[in-house]
Amino acid sequence: MKMLSLYNVSKEFSVNGSTVKALDRISFDVAKGECLAVVGESGSGKSTIANIILGIHDATDGGVLFKERELPDKRSRELRRTIQLVQQNPLSALNPRRSIGASLRLPLDIHDIGPRSGRKARVAELLEEVGLPAEFARRSPASLSGGQRQRVAIARALACKPELLVLDEPTSALDVLVQARVLKLLQRLRETHSLTYVFITHDLAVARNIADRMAVFEKGELIEIDSTEAIFANATHDYTRRLISAVPVVGADEMALRQRITESIDAKS
């Protein structure tokens, strides 16, 4: 089943009296349960794709289908619940004046999810799902680490019981070890909740660790789309090859050490 389809999507912006084409006739599908990574350098059109899927921007031409139905420019509350965003910077995404518990409860109240009497318990469940203790509900966003805040942002998206998550550079602000843990969490949540991901990233190493397929963008054009394995093994476009060549590589000894450490951590968790 196709969860999401973009067909002939173009987007133009007016900048200082000139027209700038951010996307040029983009078409691709995302299957239910799939993770599609949208990759490219800054200015390639990745965030514009995310904003059109979310309804923040309207397409100049073309359109978007969700479960094979046209997505209107003005989204209903149900569609906003079903398609959720996880932003790059969780500190700016979370209201600093709200406790973590209040931030997690807000979507439950807005979308009237579950009985009101059970929402405090649901907040505790959401925190547990992302590997945080229930007592974090009383804390403020500023008191949490970057990785903890990103877990809260993921929990808030899950509160709405979505079917599709748009993840806009969700690990780029995190250090490598925390990044790996968040990616592992996202993999587990995708399986347990049958979620579909559109994963926006400039980091091909991240894409390789989480995505089933990759869509490579350059200057508003979709230049290559295939399975992640196929692109890394045999990229057809020079731009994609340059992106892959920039991915950091470690030697065999470092890889073996990393594998032993990962296995040790997994055995203890």
N, C-alpha and C positions, 0 to 999 in steps of 0.2 A: 504493500500500500504506500502511495506517495503521501507523506505528511505535508510537504511544502514543495511548491513549484514556482519558479520565476520564469516568465516568458517575455523575451524581447524588452527587458527593462532598461530604459535610459533615464538619466537624471541630469538636468542642467541647472546651474545656479547663475544668478546675475551677480557679478563681482565688479564693483567700480564701473558700472556701465557696460561691461563686457560679459559675454556668455561663456561660461566654463562648463564643459561636459565632464561630469564626474563618473558617469557610467554610460557605456555604449552597447546597447542591445544585448543584455545579459540574460542567458537562459540556463537553468539547471534545476534538477530535482533533488530532494532529500527524502529518503525512504524512512518509514516509521522505524524507530529504534536505532537509526544510524547517527554517527557523528561525522559531519562534514566540516573540515577545517577550511576556512577562507583565509588564504595567506597572501602576503605581498608586503612591499615596503610602504612607508608613510606616503599618503597621496595616491595609493593604488585604487582606492574606492571601497576598501573593506568596511569602514564604518558607515559609509553611505548605504551599503547593502544592508547592514544591521538596522539602520534607521528606517529604511523602507519596509523591511519585514515587520518591524515593530509599529509602523504607522506614524512615526515621528515626522518623516518626509513622505510626500506623495511622489510617485514616479511621474516623470514627464511623459513617457510613453511606456507601453507594456503594462504588465500587471503581475499580481501575486495570488496564487491559489493556496489555500490551507485545507487539507483533506479534500482536494479537488473542487473546492468552492472558492469563488472570487472573494478576496479580502477587500472590504470597502475602505475608502479613505478615512472615514470616521468609524472607529472601532467600537463595538459594543462592549459593555462591561464583561460579558462572558468571554469575548475574544481576548480582552486585555488580561483576563485571569488565565486563559489557556496558553498564551504566548508570553513568557516572562523573560526578563533581562537580568543578567548578572554583570555588573559594571567592572571596569578596570580598577577604580579606586574605591574600596568599600568605605573609607572614612568619609568621603564626600557623599556617598550614597546613603549613609545612615544619618539620621537626624541627631546631632550631638546633644540636643536637649531631651531626647527620649532615652529611657533605659533600653537595654537589649530586649527585655521581655515586651515592652510597649511596642517596639519596632516590629517584633515578630507577630504580635497580636493584631496589629493594625490591618494587614490584609485579610485576616480572619473576620474582622468586624466589617470591613468594607464590602467583602464578597459574601458575607453571612455564611461562613463555612463552619459547620458543626454547631451544636448547642452552645449558647453563651456560657453556661455553667461549666462546660468542659474545656474552654479555650485556654485557661491557665495550664491545665495538664497537657494540652496540645503543644503549647510553647515549650514545655519541658521535653516533650517527645521530639520536637524539631531540633532542639539543641543536642539531644542525644544522637539523633541521626547523623549529625555532622561532627560528632566526636567531641562535644563540649558538655561540661557538667550543667545541671539544671540551675545551679546557683548563679550562673552567668546572667540569668534573666534580670538580676538586680543591678548589674554593672552598667557603666556607660561605655559608649564606643571608644572614647579616648583612653580608657583603662585597659584595652585589649591590644594585643600585638596585631601586626598586619595580617598574618595568617589566620588568627582567630576572627578578625573582623570579616575576612573573606568567607570564612565558614558561616558566619552569621548572615551575610548577604545571600549565600546559597540557601540557607535554611529559610530565609524570608521568601525567596522565589518558590521553594518547595511548599510553603504554607498554602499557596494558591492551587495546589494540585494541578500543575501545568502538564501539558503534553509536549510542548516545544520550549527549549531554553536557548536563548541567544546569549552567548558568553563572549563579551567584548574584552579581549586581552585580560582574562581574569587572573592570570598568574604573573603578569609582566612586572608588577610592583613587589614581588616576593623574592626572597633569596632562594637559591637552588634547592636546598633541602626542604624548605617549606613548600616550594613549588611542586616538588615531587609528591609530597603528601596530599596536597590539594588535588592534583591530577588523579591520584589513586582514589581519593574520595569521590570525585566526579565519575570515574569509571564505575565504582560500586553503585552509586545512586542511579546511574543510567540503566544498569541492569535490574536493580530492585524495583524501580518505578517505571520501567519501560519508557524512558524518556528519549526524545530526539534532540540532538544538539546541532546548532550552527555555531562553530567555535572560531571566533575571529582572532587571528594572531599574526605577528610578523616573525615569530620564532619557529622555524621548521623543526627544530629538535622537539619542541613541545607538541607540534602537530603530529610528529612521528609517534609520540608516546600515547596519543589519545584518539587520533582520527582514523576512521575506516577509509575515507576518501579525502582528497585535497583538491580545492579549486584555487588555482594560482591566478592572481590579478596583477596587471601592470598598466598603470595610467588609465584606469577605468575600463579596461578590457579583460575579459576572461580568456586567458591564453592557453590554459591547460587544465583538464580535470580528469582524474583517474583515481584508482586505489592508491593509498599511501605507499604501499609496497611497490607498486608498479612505477610510481613517479620517482621514488628514491633509487630504484634499480635501473630505470631507463627513461629519464626525463627527455621529452622531445623538443623542448624549447630552450634556447640559449639562456634566457632570463631565469628560468627555473633551475638550470644547471648552475648558474652563478649563485643563486640563493642557497642551493644545497652545498656548494663548495665553501660557503661562509659558515656552515654549521661547525661548531667546535668539535674536534676529534681528540679522543684520548687513546693512549696506547693499550696494548693487550694486557699488560700488568695492571694498569689502572682499572680497566674494565673488569678483570677478575676480582680485584679488591672491592670494587663497587658491588659486584654480584654477591660476594660473601657478606658484605655489610647489609645489603638489602635482605638477604635470606635470614640473617641474624635478627634484624628488626621485625620481619614478618613472623618469625618463630616466637618472639616475645609478645606480639600484639594479639 
